[in-house]
Amino acid sequence: MVAIFNKVANFFNDEVDSDVLVQEIHDAFDSSLQKEDEEIKKQLKELNIPGKSATIEKAERLTSLGFKSSEIVVKALEERKKITEAHKIKKNLENKAQKIWELKARYPFSNFISFESLKEICKKYNLIYAPVTHYLKDVPEKNLLEIEKRQLLQNSDVNSKLEHYVKVVGFREGISREIQRKFSDFVKVPDKYTNEIYSLQYGHTNSFKKVFDIDSKHFRGGVSYMGEKIEVRTVEKTGLFICAPKTHFDLKNLQQQDDFGYAHSTTKVIKDPVVFEFLNNGICRIVSKWGKEAEDVLLVNPVEN
């Protein structure tokens, strides 16, 4: 991925073949999840989880006799925290690896990419993503067939989650500048707190402290409300989306969701749309990619993906 991104600077040289860069973008999409899988395996291999040490064993004996404040007991608590954290990291990595393999098994003809990698590629190559209903250009026959013949997602993989964002208007006195800067624009509500959206819209500082893990030091003078008004934005990411240059879209009635999304339009346009679907686990399925090959009638074949 780094090697690909290092070449993007050369793209603005007229001597560089844009078709080469298009292929590099395709490769970036196709190889993203495979590289992530390899990285997970590497991290699991390198993860060293220690067993019960002599310190922990002695601390257990001391605790059983009532020496709960002994320096050995305190030291053992820190060791236990590190072991617990290591086990948590291991479990998360194993879960991610399991999800990747399950997707590959269910959709053997599909390629996948993590949402974070997709955003990275968009940022580097001056692309944005939006629902296909806002795409203005034609769709080549080859790509139209790929989209029509794609394997439909199972219900358990369809992204049915709603994303919620909050923004504060007219901050109350006593709220730190750091918090004011953060919530002057929309901030995503963590998925585990989506049921708190109704309490957040009332603007109670306690709700914001809980959901966004804000320290009380950022609120002075007993301030109870964040501001004059709380704006809530709800985003639905279902159906087909497409990555393409900004000029290929009608963006009316759409909200910008990511910092990378609307890159500067003064850079050279790469005519390389990529159609994809959001899944419910932070991963996207690639459905079809444009490119020079899309113009070749010899390559227009139905593809089960």
C-alpha positions as CSV (number, residue, x, y, z in Angstrom):
1,M,0.0,0.0,0.0
2,V,2.8,2.4,0.9
3,A,4.6,1.7,-2.4
4,I,1.4,2.5,-4.3
5,F,0.8,5.7,-2.4
6,N,4.4,6.9,-2.9
7,K,3.8,6.9,-6.7
8,V,0.8,9.1,-6.5
9,A,3.0,12.2,-6.5
10,N,4.4,11.2,-9.9
11,F,0.9,11.1,-11.3
12,F,0.8,14.8,-11.7
13,N,3.8,14.6,-14.1
14,D,2.3,14.5,-17.6
15,E,4.7,11.8,-18.6
16,V,3.1,9.3,-16.3
17,D,0.6,6.9,-17.9
18,S,-2.7,7.3,-16.0
19,D,-3.6,3.7,-17.0
20,V,-0.8,2.5,-14.8
21,L,-2.1,4.4,-11.8
22,V,-5.6,3.1,-12.5
23,Q,-4.2,-0.5,-12.2
24,E,-2.5,0.5,-9.0
25,I,-5.8,1.7,-7.6
26,H,-7.4,-1.6,-8.6
27,D,-4.5,-3.5,-6.9
28,A,-4.9,-1.4,-3.8
29,F,-8.6,-2.3,-3.5
30,D,-8.1,-6.0,-4.4
31,S,-5.2,-6.7,-2.0
32,S,-6.3,-4.6,1.0
33,L,-8.0,-7.3,3.0
34,Q,-5.4,-10.0,2.1
35,K,-2.7,-7.7,3.5
36,E,-4.8,-7.1,6.6
37,D,-5.2,-10.8,7.1
38,E,-1.5,-11.3,6.8
39,E,-0.8,-8.5,9.3
40,I,-3.3,-10.1,11.8
41,K,-1.4,-13.4,11.5
42,K,1.9,-11.7,12.0
43,Q,0.6,-9.9,15.1
44,L,-0.8,-13.1,16.6
45,K,2.5,-14.8,16.0
46,E,4.4,-12.0,17.7
47,L,2.0,-11.6,20.6
48,N,3.6,-12.9,23.7
49,I,1.2,-13.6,26.6
50,P,3.0,-14.4,29.8
51,G,1.7,-17.0,32.2
52,K,1.3,-16.6,36.0
53,S,4.5,-15.2,37.4
54,A,6.1,-15.8,40.8
55,T,4.9,-12.2,41.8
56,I,1.3,-13.1,41.0
57,E,1.5,-16.4,42.9
58,K,3.0,-14.7,46.0
59,A,0.4,-11.9,45.7
60,E,-2.4,-14.4,45.8
61,R,-1.0,-16.0,49.0
62,L,-0.5,-12.5,50.6
63,T,-4.1,-11.5,49.7
64,S,-5.5,-14.7,51.2
65,L,-3.9,-13.7,54.5
66,G,-5.2,-10.1,54.3
67,F,-2.1,-8.3,53.0
68,K,-4.1,-6.5,50.3
69,S,-2.0,-3.3,50.3
70,S,1.4,-5.0,50.0
71,E,3.7,-3.6,47.3
72,I,3.9,-7.2,45.9
73,V,0.1,-7.2,45.6
74,V,0.0,-3.8,43.9
75,K,2.7,-4.9,41.5
76,A,0.8,-8.1,40.7
77,L,-2.3,-6.1,39.8
78,E,-0.4,-4.2,37.2
79,E,0.9,-7.5,35.8
80,R,-2.6,-8.9,35.7
81,K,-3.8,-5.8,33.8
82,K,-1.2,-6.4,31.1
83,I,-2.0,-10.1,30.8
84,T,-5.8,-9.3,30.5
85,E,-5.1,-6.6,27.9
86,A,-2.9,-9.0,25.9
87,H,-5.7,-11.6,26.0
88,K,-8.2,-9.0,24.8
89,I,-5.9,-8.0,21.9
90,K,-5.5,-11.7,21.0
91,K,-9.3,-12.2,21.0
92,N,-9.9,-9.2,18.9
93,L,-7.3,-10.2,16.3
94,E,-8.7,-13.8,16.2
95,N,-12.3,-12.4,15.7
96,K,-11.1,-10.2,12.8
97,A,-9.3,-13.1,11.2
98,Q,-12.4,-15.3,11.6
99,K,-14.7,-12.7,10.0
100,I,-12.3,-12.4,7.0
101,W,-12.3,-16.1,6.4
102,E,-16.1,-16.4,6.9
103,L,-16.6,-13.7,4.2
104,K,-14.2,-15.4,1.8
105,A,-16.1,-18.7,2.3
106,R,-19.5,-17.2,1.8
107,Y,-18.5,-15.0,-1.2
108,P,-15.6,-16.9,-3.0
109,F,-15.7,-14.7,-6.1
110,S,-15.7,-11.4,-4.2
111,N,-12.9,-9.1,-3.0
112,F,-13.2,-7.1,0.2
113,I,-11.6,-4.0,1.7
114,S,-11.8,-2.6,5.2
115,F,-13.6,0.8,5.4
116,E,-10.5,2.4,6.9
117,S,-8.4,1.3,3.9
118,L,-11.1,2.5,1.5
119,K,-11.0,5.9,3.1
120,E,-7.2,5.9,2.8
121,I,-7.4,5.2,-0.9
122,C,-10.0,7.8,-1.5
123,K,-7.9,10.4,0.2
124,K,-4.7,9.5,-1.7
125,Y,-6.3,9.4,-5.1
126,N,-8.7,12.3,-4.9
127,L,-11.9,10.1,-4.9
128,I,-15.1,10.3,-2.9
129,Y,-17.8,7.8,-2.2
130,A,-21.6,8.2,-2.5
131,P,-24.7,6.2,-3.2
132,V,-25.0,5.1,-6.9
133,T,-28.2,7.1,-7.2
134,H,-26.1,10.2,-7.3
135,Y,-23.6,9.0,-10.0
136,L,-24.0,11.0,-13.2
137,K,-21.8,9.1,-15.7
138,D,-22.5,6.1,-17.9
139,V,-21.7,2.5,-16.7
140,P,-19.7,0.4,-19.1
141,E,-21.4,-2.9,-20.2
142,K,-18.8,-5.0,-18.6
143,N,-19.3,-3.4,-15.2
144,L,-23.1,-3.3,-15.6
145,L,-23.0,-7.1,-16.0
146,E,-20.8,-7.6,-13.0
147,I,-23.2,-5.6,-10.9
148,E,-26.2,-7.4,-12.2
149,K,-24.7,-10.8,-11.7
150,R,-23.2,-10.2,-8.3
151,Q,-24.0,-12.7,-5.5
152,L,-26.5,-11.0,-3.2
153,L,-25.5,-10.5,0.4
154,Q,-26.9,-12.7,3.1
155,N,-29.2,-10.9,5.5
156,S,-26.7,-11.3,8.3
157,D,-24.1,-9.4,6.3
158,V,-26.3,-6.5,5.2
159,N,-25.3,-3.2,6.9
160,S,-28.6,-2.3,8.6
161,K,-27.0,-0.1,11.3
162,L,-27.7,3.6,11.4
163,E,-24.8,5.9,12.2
164,H,-25.4,8.9,14.4
165,Y,-23.4,12.1,14.6
166,V,-23.9,15.1,17.0
167,K,-22.8,18.7,16.8
168,V,-23.1,21.4,19.5
169,V,-24.3,24.9,18.6
170,G,-23.7,27.9,21.0
171,F,-21.6,26.4,23.7
172,R,-22.3,27.3,27.4
173,E,-19.7,29.0,29.5
174,G,-17.5,26.7,31.5
175,I,-16.8,24.2,28.7
176,S,-13.1,23.9,27.7
177,R,-11.8,25.1,24.3
178,E,-10.7,21.6,23.5
179,I,-14.2,20.2,23.8
180,Q,-15.7,23.2,21.9
181,R,-13.3,22.6,19.0
182,K,-14.2,18.9,18.9
183,F,-17.9,19.3,18.9
184,S,-18.1,22.4,16.7
185,D,-18.4,19.8,13.9
186,F,-20.3,16.5,13.8
187,V,-18.7,13.8,15.9
188,K,-19.7,10.1,15.4
189,V,-21.5,8.5,18.3
190,P,-19.7,5.2,19.1
191,D,-21.7,2.2,18.0
192,K,-22.2,0.8,21.5
193,Y,-23.9,4.0,22.5
194,T,-26.4,4.5,19.6
195,N,-29.2,3.9,22.1
196,E,-28.0,7.1,23.9
197,I,-28.8,9.3,21.0
198,Y,-32.0,10.6,22.6
199,S,-30.3,11.6,25.8
200,L,-27.5,13.3,23.8
201,Q,-29.9,15.5,21.8
202,Y,-31.0,17.1,25.1
203,G,-27.4,18.3,25.6
204,H,-26.8,17.1,29.2
205,T,-23.1,17.2,29.9
206,N,-23.4,13.9,31.8
207,S,-24.5,12.2,28.7
208,F,-21.6,13.6,26.7
209,K,-19.2,12.6,29.5
210,K,-20.5,9.0,29.4
211,V,-20.7,8.5,25.6
212,F,-17.5,10.2,24.6
213,D,-15.5,9.4,27.7
214,I,-14.8,13.1,28.6
215,D,-13.0,14.0,31.8
216,S,-14.9,16.3,34.2
217,K,-12.0,18.8,34.2
218,H,-13.4,20.0,30.8
219,F,-16.5,21.4,32.6
220,R,-16.3,24.2,35.1
221,G,-18.8,26.1,37.2
222,G,-21.3,23.3,37.4
223,V,-22.3,23.6,33.7
224,S,-25.1,21.1,33.0
225,Y,-25.8,21.6,29.3
226,M,-23.4,21.6,26.3
227,G,-25.0,24.4,24.3
228,E,-28.1,26.2,23.0
229,K,-28.8,23.4,20.5
230,I,-27.6,19.9,19.6
231,E,-27.8,18.9,16.0
232,V,-28.2,15.2,15.3
233,R,-27.4,13.6,11.9
234,T,-28.4,10.1,11.1
235,V,-26.7,8.3,8.2
236,E,-27.9,5.1,6.5
237,K,-25.3,3.1,4.4
238,T,-27.3,0.5,2.6
239,G,-27.4,-0.4,-1.1
240,L,-24.7,0.2,-3.6
241,F,-22.1,2.9,-3.3
242,I,-19.5,4.1,-5.7
243,C,-16.0,5.6,-5.4
244,A,-15.2,8.1,-8.1
245,P,-14.0,11.7,-8.7
246,K,-16.2,14.4,-7.2
247,T,-17.1,15.7,-10.7
248,H,-18.9,12.4,-11.4
249,F,-21.6,13.1,-8.9
250,D,-24.7,15.2,-8.2
251,L,-24.1,15.9,-4.5
252,K,-27.3,17.7,-3.8
253,N,-29.1,16.6,-0.7
254,L,-26.0,14.6,0.4
255,Q,-24.0,15.3,3.6
256,Q,-20.2,15.0,3.7
257,Q,-19.3,12.1,6.1
258,D,-15.6,12.0,6.1
259,D,-12.7,14.4,6.1
260,F,-11.1,12.7,3.0
261,G,-14.4,12.7,1.0
262,Y,-14.2,15.9,-0.9
263,A,-10.6,16.3,-2.0
264,H,-9.4,19.4,-3.9
265,S,-10.7,19.4,-7.5
266,T,-7.6,21.1,-8.8
267,T,-5.8,17.8,-9.1
268,K,-5.9,15.6,-12.1
269,V,-9.1,13.4,-12.3
270,I,-8.7,9.7,-12.4
271,K,-11.6,8.2,-14.2
272,D,-11.7,4.9,-12.3
273,P,-15.0,4.4,-10.4
274,V,-15.3,1.4,-8.0
275,V,-18.7,0.1,-7.0
276,F,-19.0,-1.4,-3.5
277,E,-21.4,-2.3,-0.7
278,F,-21.1,-1.7,3.1
279,L,-21.2,-4.8,5.3
280,N,-22.1,-4.7,9.0
281,N,-18.6,-5.3,10.3
282,G,-16.5,-2.4,9.1
283,I,-15.7,-4.1,5.8
284,C,-16.9,-3.3,2.2
285,R,-17.4,-5.7,-0.6
286,I,-16.1,-4.6,-4.0
287,V,-18.7,-5.2,-6.7
288,S,-17.1,-3.8,-9.9
289,K,-14.2,-1.6,-11.0
290,W,-13.9,0.6,-14.2
291,G,-10.7,1.0,-16.1
292,K,-9.4,1.0,-19.6
293,E,-10.3,-2.7,-19.9
294,A,-14.0,-1.7,-19.5
295,E,-13.9,-0.4,-23.1
296,D,-12.8,-3.7,-24.6
297,V,-15.8,-5.7,-25.8
298,L,-13.8,-8.9,-25.6
299,L,-13.7,-8.6,-21.8
300,V,-17.5,-8.1,-21.4
301,N,-18.4,-11.4,-19.7
302,P,-20.9,-12.2,-16.9
303,V,-19.1,-12.7,-13.6
304,E,-20.6,-14.4,-10.6
305,N,-19.2,-12.3,-7.7
